[in-house]
């Protein structure tokens, strides 16, 4: 029997993922036309649309190869390209005290989030995904860490869906919190940058506080995103060290095993950006390509999830995400007060 070429095995699932991703983009545009802004990002819409479709219809086996390619290989490529968007210069601009505060906030949020997830009986990988998503940058962090620890589609999709919903509530409530606590624009910007998931959401949350809050919030958020590289690398190393023992095989060192190629590319592009070796004309296209690849990957992740299994874990996940956000907000407020004059 003649074996089907890889391209033809991959094409059905890839095209399905692409179609779902395209529908998510259209839904986001409709949202903007109807409400004036995209309250639910296309990344979240893609995974939700894919999940709904998968719950109503199970794709035949011919789609499996393409869905796996889209959810894993494309996602790894997207994460690798993210490296071109960050540089060491961002850290230097923030100042040492604030950088220490950002690192401490991310570290405490991740540690506490994992402990809460395990305390509520969530699977270890899902607890890690939720903790990293809350602590760093929501969807992108969950997607990147999911690749590093080889998380299941159900775990990644559940983490994205629930953190995204509560993340929107943070954007809506943050200006009111800052006003009631009488925070300065600088402190309010730091609070927004440390708690809100996406850069566009930081602009929405800090906007009512003033231009200074927007500028500080964006800077803090970008430095916080820089934590994604080290966190993904460490997660990958820990997972790689644990895997041999679960399989009862002798551990052996391999750079590719501890630092997958996409992480090495991420770090290489980050170093190149820091040294100004990446042409500025390429920064926009690289960012766009990373976003599009992530969107298709999110759609593929959704197409691997049966909504019934996600809803079964709903109450526990909501509790963990809510409590984790509470811890993140509390630590962020302390950092904002210590680093800024309020």
C-alpha positions in Angstrom: 0.0 0.0 0.0 1.4 3.4 -1.0 2.0 5.8 1.8 0.3 9.2 1.6 2.8 12.1 1.3 3.2 14.2 4.4 1.8 17.3 2.7 -1.5 15.6 1.8 -1.8 14.1 5.3 -1.3 17.5 6.9 -3.4 19.6 4.5 -7.0 18.7 5.7 -6.3 19.5 9.4 -4.3 22.6 8.5 -7.0 24.0 6.2 -9.7 23.3 8.9 -7.5 25.2 11.5 -7.0 28.0 9.0 -10.8 28.3 8.4 -11.5 28.4 12.1 -8.8 31.0 12.6 -10.2 33.1 9.7 -13.7 33.0 11.3 -12.2 34.2 14.6 -10.7 37.2 12.8 -14.0 38.0 11.2 -15.8 37.7 14.6 -13.3 40.1 16.1 -13.9 42.6 13.3 -17.7 42.3 13.8 -17.1 42.9 17.5 -15.2 46.1 16.8 -17.9 47.3 14.4 -20.7 46.6 16.9 -19.1 47.7 20.2 -16.1 49.9 19.1 -13.5 47.6 20.5 -12.4 43.9 20.6 -13.3 42.8 24.2 -12.6 39.2 23.3 -9.4 38.8 21.2 -9.3 36.7 18.1 -7.0 34.2 19.8 -9.6 33.5 22.4 -12.4 33.4 19.7 -10.3 31.0 17.7 -10.0 28.5 20.5 -13.6 28.9 21.5 -14.9 28.5 17.9 -12.7 25.4 17.5 -13.9 23.9 20.8 -17.6 24.5 19.9 -17.0 22.8 16.5 -15.2 19.9 18.0 -18.0 19.4 20.6 -20.6 19.3 17.9 -18.6 17.3 15.3 -15.5 15.0 15.7 -13.2 15.4 12.7 -12.3 12.1 10.9 -8.9 10.5 11.4 -7.7 12.2 8.1 -7.6 15.5 10.0 -5.4 14.3 12.9 -2.0 14.9 11.3 -2.8 18.4 10.2 -4.4 19.4 13.5 -1.3 18.1 15.4 1.0 20.0 13.0 -1.0 23.2 13.5 -1.3 22.9 17.3 2.4 22.0 17.9 4.8 22.8 15.0 3.1 26.1 14.1 2.9 27.1 17.7 6.6 26.4 18.2 7.4 28.6 15.2 5.2 31.4 16.6 7.0 31.3 19.9 10.4 31.3 18.3 9.5 34.5 16.3 8.4 36.2 19.5 12.0 36.7 20.3 12.4 39.4 17.7 9.9 41.5 19.7 11.9 41.9 22.9 15.3 43.2 23.8 17.5 43.8 26.8 17.1 47.5 26.3 13.6 47.3 27.6 15.0 46.0 30.9 17.5 48.8 31.2 14.8 51.5 30.6 12.7 50.2 33.5 15.4 50.6 36.1 16.8 48.1 38.6 14.2 48.4 41.4 11.2 48.1 39.1 12.9 45.2 37.2 13.4 43.3 40.5 9.8 44.0 41.4 8.6 42.6 38.1 10.7 39.5 38.4 9.5 39.0 42.0 5.9 39.5 41.0 6.1 36.9 38.2 8.0 34.4 40.4 5.5 34.7 43.3 2.5 34.6 41.0 3.8 31.4 39.3 4.7 29.7 42.5 1.4 30.6 44.2 -0.6 29.7 41.1 0.9 26.2 40.9 0.3 25.6 44.6 -3.3 26.7 44.3 -3.9 24.6 41.3 -2.6 21.5 43.0 -4.5 22.3 46.2 -7.7 22.4 44.2 -6.9 19.1 42.5 -6.0 20.3 39.0 -3.6 18.2 36.9 0.0 19.4 37.4 0.4 20.6 33.8 -2.9 22.6 33.9 -1.8 24.2 37.2 1.5 25.3 35.5 -0.3 26.7 32.5 -2.8 28.7 34.5 0.0 30.0 36.8 2.2 31.1 33.9 -0.7 32.6 32.0 -1.7 34.7 34.9 1.8 35.7 35.8 3.2 36.7 32.4 1.0 37.3 29.4 -2.1 35.1 29.3 -2.6 33.3 25.9 0.9 33.6 24.6 2.5 32.4 27.9 0.0 29.5 28.1 0.7 28.6 24.4 4.5 28.7 24.8 4.6 26.8 28.1 2.2 24.2 26.8 4.7 23.4 24.0 7.6 23.2 26.5 5.9 20.8 28.9 3.9 18.9 26.2 0.5 19.7 27.7 -2.7 18.2 26.3 -5.0 20.3 24.1 -7.7 20.1 26.8 -5.4 21.5 29.4 -4.1 24.4 27.2 -7.6 25.2 25.9 -9.2 25.3 29.4 -6.4 27.5 30.7 -6.7 29.9 27.8 -10.5 30.1 28.0 -10.9 30.8 31.7 -7.9 33.1 32.1 -9.1 35.1 29.0 -12.6 35.7 30.5 -11.3 36.8 33.9 -8.6 38.9 32.2 -11.3 41.0 30.5 -12.8 41.7 34.0 -9.4 42.9 35.2 -9.2 45.4 32.3 -12.7 46.7 33.2 -12.1 47.0 37.0 -8.5 48.2 37.1 -9.1 51.9 36.5 -11.8 51.9 39.2 -9.4 50.2 41.6 -6.6 52.7 40.9 -9.0 55.6 41.4 -10.3 54.4 44.7 -6.8 53.7 46.0 -5.7 57.2 44.9 -2.7 55.9 42.9 -0.6 58.3 40.8 -0.5 57.8 37.1 2.9 56.1 37.5 1.8 53.7 40.1 -1.4 53.0 38.2 0.6 52.3 35.1 2.8 49.9 37.0 -0.2 48.1 38.4 -1.7 47.8 35.0 1.5 46.5 33.4 1.9 43.9 36.2 -1.6 42.5 36.1 -3.2 42.8 32.6 -2.4 40.1 30.1 -2.0 41.6 26.7 -0.3 44.9 25.6 -3.5 46.2 23.9 -5.4 45.4 27.1 -2.8 47.4 29.1 -3.6 50.4 26.9 -7.3 50.0 27.6 -6.8 49.6 31.3 -4.3 52.4 31.8 -5.9 54.8 29.3 -8.5 56.3 31.8 -5.6 57.0 34.2 -3.7 59.2 31.7 -0.9 59.3 29.2 1.9 58.6 31.8 0.1 55.6 33.0 -0.1 54.2 29.5 3.6 54.7 28.8 4.7 53.2 32.2 2.2 50.4 31.9 3.3 49.5 28.4 7.0 49.5 29.5 6.3 47.3 32.5 4.2 44.9 30.4 7.0 44.5 27.8 9.6 43.8 30.5 7.1 41.3 32.1 6.8 39.6 28.7 10.6 39.2 28.7 10.1 36.7 31.5 8.5 34.4 29.0 11.8 33.2 27.6 13.4 32.2 30.9 10.2 30.7 32.2 9.6 28.5 29.1 13.3 27.5 29.2 13.1 26.5 32.8 9.8 24.7 32.3 11.3 22.8 29.4 14.3 21.7 31.5 12.2 20.6 34.5 9.9 18.6 32.2 12.9 17.0 30.4 14.5 16.0 33.7 11.3 14.4 35.0 10.4 12.6 31.8 13.2 9.9 31.9 12.3 8.9 35.4 8.6 8.5 34.5 9.7 6.2 31.6 12.2 4.3 33.8 15.0 5.1 31.5 18.5 6.4 32.2 18.7 10.2 31.9 21.1 11.5 29.4 22.1 15.1 28.7 21.2 16.7 25.4 21.0 20.4 24.6 18.1 19.8 22.2 16.3 17.9 25.0 16.7 20.6 27.7 16.4 23.6 25.3 14.2 22.7 22.3 15.1 24.4 19.0 12.3 26.9 19.1 13.5 28.2 22.5 17.1 28.5 21.1 15.7 30.5 18.1 13.7 32.7 20.5 16.8 33.5 22.5 18.9 34.0 19.4 16.4 36.5 17.9 16.1 38.3 21.3 19.9 38.6 21.4 20.0 39.8 17.7 17.3 42.4 18.5 19.2 43.6 21.5 22.3 44.0 19.4 20.2 45.8 16.7 21.1 43.0 14.2 17.4 42.5 13.1 16.5 45.0 10.4 13.7 47.3 11.6 11.8 46.6 8.4 11.4 43.0 9.4 10.1 43.6 12.9 6.6 44.3 11.8 6.3 41.3 9.5 7.9 39.0 12.1 5.4 40.1 14.7 2.5 39.7 12.3 3.7 36.2 11.3 4.0 35.2 14.9 0.5 36.4 15.6 -1.0 34.6 12.6 0.8 31.3 13.4 -0.4 31.6 17.0 -4.0 32.2 15.9 -4.0 29.1 13.6 -2.4 27.1 16.5 -5.1 28.2 18.9 -7.8 27.2 16.5 -6.2 23.7 16.2 -6.0 23.4 20.0 -9.7 24.2 20.2 -10.4 21.6 17.5 -8.8 19.0 19.9 -11.1 19.8 22.8 -14.5 18.4 23.7 -16.4 21.1 25.6 -17.9 18.6 27.9 -14.6 17.6 29.3 -13.6 21.3 29.8 -16.8 22.1 31.6 -16.2 19.2 34.0 -13.2 21.0 35.4 -14.9 24.5 35.2 -15.5 25.4 38.9 -12.1 24.4 40.1 -10.4 26.2 37.3 -12.4 29.4 37.9 -11.5 29.2 41.6 -7.8 28.8 40.9 -7.7 31.5 38.2 -9.6 34.0 40.5 -7.5 33.3 43.5 -4.3 33.5 41.4 -5.4 36.8 40.0 -6.0 38.1 43.5 -2.5 37.1 44.6 -1.0 38.7 41.5 -3.0 41.9 42.0 -1.9 42.1 45.7 1.8 41.7 44.9 1.5 44.1 42.0 0.0 46.7 44.3 2.8 46.3 46.8 5.4 46.7 44.0 3.6 49.8 42.6 3.6 51.5 46.0 7.2 50.6 46.8 8.6 51.7 43.4 6.4 54.8 42.8 5.4 57.8 44.8 1.7 57.4 45.6 
